[in-house]
Amino acid sequence: MKLTLHVWRQASAQTDGKFVTYQAPNVSPDMSFLEMLDVVNEDLIARGEQPIAFDHDCREGICGSCGMMINGQAHGPWQATATCQLHMRAFKDGDELWIEPWRARGFPVIKDLCVNRGALDRIIASGGYISAYTGGAPDGNAVLVGKEASDRAMDAAACIGCGACVAACPNASASLFTGAKIAHLGMLPQGQPERYRRVLSMVEQMDIEGFGHCTLFGECQDACPKAISIDVISRMNRDYLKASVMAREEATTAGGAG
């Protein structure tokens, strides 16, 4: 296969970027998208040019670091697939591909296709910890968890924090990511003690990081490589509303006692 690549090149966050065109003349349909970029980079290095910077780690669809926009789609044309698991047979000989980084204020560009996704880490950190004592290796049946709750929690926990939901959302909202992280703890018994404090803290941090507000377009769940449903956003909104009411009642009670 022969492909024409239009790749976003940007030396740093302080410099302007632009699309640069490259030819990829010997692409195997069995290559992954990242392997194709590896081959392009080998050719650039051989010519004494700067290779294209892109994030990657496990290349098994687990770490979430490989995200990029391909022809305007987060992670490319295959649904429920991370970029590292996207194969070149998804494209045709002679295709032109436009490759660029995530576009969101919360994801400043580091270089080329690499963005800083530290905002997602800070949202998680704002949720704090689980205070329920578990000891060392408790018996598997010591805390009973219903199958439906377990399944939903595991579905939410599948989030790999890649940021595709933000990149695909017209508002650059991180609600699917934040909702997934809140849901997978809030559905389990161990997550109940901090459930409402957690949702307040994480939603507040999400706003601080400059992400947009969710208007339920649904683009996020279509772009998610783990096919996480926007149901987690509805759950987050319900918990946030309840937590806000509880916080106001506590403040009123404390004020009256004073």
C-alpha positions in Angstrom: 0.0 0.0 0.0 1.1 3.6 -0.7 -0.3 6.3 1.5 0.1 10.0 1.8 0.4 11.3 5.4 -0.3 14.8 6.5 1.1 14.9 10.0 0.9 17.7 12.5 4.4 18.8 13.4 5.0 21.2 16.4 8.3 21.5 18.1 6.8 22.6 21.5 3.8 24.2 23.1 5.5 27.6 22.7 5.8 27.3 18.9 3.3 27.3 16.1 2.6 24.0 14.4 1.7 22.9 10.8 0.9 19.9 8.8 3.8 18.3 6.9 3.3 15.8 4.1 5.1 12.5 4.0 4.9 9.5 1.6 4.6 6.0 3.0 5.2 3.8 0.0 5.6 0.4 1.5 2.8 -0.1 4.0 1.7 -3.7 4.8 -2.0 -4.1 5.6 -1.0 -6.2 8.6 1.0 -3.4 10.2 -0.6 -1.6 13.1 -0.9 2.2 12.8 2.0 2.7 15.2 4.2 0.3 13.3 3.5 2.3 10.2 4.7 5.4 11.9 7.8 3.5 13.1 8.7 2.8 9.5 8.1 6.4 8.5 10.3 7.5 11.4 13.1 5.1 10.4 13.1 6.7 7.0 13.1 10.2 8.5 16.1 9.4 10.8 18.0 7.8 7.8 17.5 11.2 6.0 18.8 13.1 9.0 15.3 14.6 9.8 13.5 14.8 13.1 11.2 11.7 13.7 7.5 12.2 14.4 6.9 12.3 18.2 4.0 10.2 19.3 3.0 8.6 22.6 3.0 4.8 23.0 3.8 2.2 25.6 2.2 -1.2 25.8 0.8 -1.3 22.3 -1.9 -3.7 23.5 -4.8 -1.3 24.0 -4.3 -1.1 27.8 -2.1 1.9 28.7 -4.1 4.5 26.8 -1.1 6.6 25.7 -1.4 6.1 21.9 -4.3 8.5 21.2 -4.3 10.7 18.1 -6.8 12.0 15.6 -6.8 10.2 12.3 -8.9 11.9 9.6 -10.9 13.7 12.2 -11.7 10.6 14.2 -10.2 9.8 17.7 -8.2 6.6 17.4 -9.2 6.2 13.7 -12.1 4.6 11.9 -12.5 1.4 13.9 -14.8 1.6 16.9 -13.7 0.2 20.3 -10.1 0.2 19.1 -7.1 2.1 20.4 -4.7 3.5 17.8 -2.1 0.8 18.6 -4.6 -1.9 17.7 -5.8 -0.2 14.5 -4.3 -2.0 11.5 -3.5 -0.5 8.1 -6.1 -2.7 6.4 -8.6 -0.2 7.7 -7.4 2.0 4.8 -7.0 1.6 1.0 -4.1 2.0 -1.3 -3.6 5.6 -2.2 -5.5 7.0 0.8 -4.6 10.4 2.3 -4.4 10.4 6.1 -4.5 13.5 8.3 -2.9 12.8 11.6 -3.0 15.3 14.5 -2.9 15.4 18.3 -5.9 15.7 20.7 -7.4 19.2 20.4 -8.5 20.5 23.8 -7.4 23.2 26.2 -6.9 20.6 28.9 -4.4 18.8 26.7 -1.6 21.2 25.8 0.6 20.0 23.0 4.1 18.8 24.1 5.5 18.0 20.7 4.0 16.8 17.4 1.3 14.2 18.3 2.1 14.2 22.0 -0.1 16.0 24.5 0.1 16.5 28.2 -2.7 14.5 29.8 -1.7 15.3 33.3 -5.1 16.9 33.9 -6.7 13.4 33.9 -4.3 12.3 36.6 -5.1 15.3 38.7 -8.8 14.5 38.4 -8.2 11.0 39.7 -6.0 12.3 42.5 -8.6 14.7 43.6 -10.9 11.8 44.3 -8.7 10.8 47.2 -8.5 7.3 48.6 -10.7 4.5 49.8 -10.7 4.4 53.6 -12.5 1.1 54.0 -10.0 -1.3 55.7 -9.4 -4.4 53.6 -6.4 -5.8 55.5 -4.1 -8.2 53.6 -5.7 -10.5 51.1 -9.3 -10.7 52.5 -11.4 -13.7 51.6 -13.0 -13.2 48.2 -16.5 -13.7 49.7 -16.1 -11.5 52.7 -17.7 -8.5 51.0 -20.7 -9.5 49.0 -21.1 -7.6 45.7 -24.1 -8.2 43.4 -23.4 -9.4 39.9 -25.1 -6.4 38.2 -23.1 -3.9 40.4 -19.9 -5.9 39.8 -20.4 -6.0 36.0 -21.2 -2.3 35.8 -18.2 -1.4 38.0 -15.9 -3.5 35.8 -17.3 -1.9 32.6 -16.6 1.5 34.0 -13.1 0.4 35.3 -12.2 -0.5 31.7 -11.4 3.2 31.1 -7.7 3.5 30.1 -7.6 7.3 30.4 -6.6 7.9 26.8 -8.6 11.1 26.4 -10.4 10.1 23.2 -13.7 11.2 24.8 -12.3 14.7 25.3 -10.9 14.9 21.8 -14.2 13.7 20.2 -16.5 15.9 22.2 -17.6 19.2 20.6 -17.2 20.8 24.0 -14.0 19.0 24.9 -15.7 17.6 28.0 -14.0 15.1 30.2 -17.3 13.9 31.7 -17.1 10.3 30.3 -13.6 9.8 31.8 -14.6 11.4 35.1 -17.9 9.6 35.2 -16.2 6.2 34.6 -13.7 6.8 37.4 -16.5 7.9 39.8 -18.8 5.0 38.8 -16.4 2.1 39.1 -15.8 3.1 42.8 -19.3 4.3 43.6 -20.9 1.0 42.5 -18.9 -1.1 45.0 -19.3 -1.4 48.8 -15.7 -0.3 49.4 -16.3 3.0 47.6 -19.3 4.1 49.6 -17.7 6.0 52.6 -16.3 8.7 50.3 -18.8 8.4 47.5 -20.3 11.9 47.7 -17.2 13.7 48.8 -15.4 12.1 45.8 -17.9 13.2 43.2 -17.8 16.8 44.4 -14.0 16.9 44.4 -13.5 15.2 41.0 -16.1 17.3 39.2 -14.6 20.5 40.7 -11.2 19.5 39.5 -12.5 18.7 36.1 -13.8 22.3 35.8 -10.6 23.7 37.2 -8.6 21.9 34.4 -10.6 23.8 31.8 -12.6 21.0 30.2 -16.0 21.9 28.7 -19.4 21.0 30.0 -21.2 17.9 28.8 -24.3 18.3 26.7 -24.7 14.6 26.0 -23.8 14.6 22.3 -22.7 11.0 22.7 -19.6 11.4 20.5 -17.5 10.4 23.5 -18.9 6.8 23.8 -18.5 6.3 20.1 -14.8 7.3 20.2 -14.1 5.4 23.4 -11.7 2.4 22.7 -13.4 0.5 25.5 -17.0 1.3 24.5 -17.9 2.9 27.8 -21.5 4.1 27.9 -22.6 7.6 28.7 -24.7 6.0 31.4 -21.7 6.7 33.7 -22.2 10.5 33.0 -25.9 10.2 34.1 -24.8 8.4 37.3 -22.2 11.1 38.0 -24.7 13.9 37.5 -27.2 12.2 39.9 -24.5 11.7 42.5 -23.2 15.2 42.1 -26.7 16.7 42.5 -27.3 14.7 45.7 -23.8 15.5 47.0 -24.4 19.2 46.4 -27.7 19.1 48.3 -26.1 17.2 51.2 -23.2 19.7 51.3 -25.6 22.7 51.5 -27.6 21.0 54.3 -24.5 20.3 56.3 -23.4 23.9 55.8 -26.8 25.2 56.9 -26.8 22.9 60.0 -23.3 24.0 60.9 -24.2 27.6 60.6 -27.3 27.3 62.7 -25.3 25.5 65.4 -22.8 28.3 65.4 
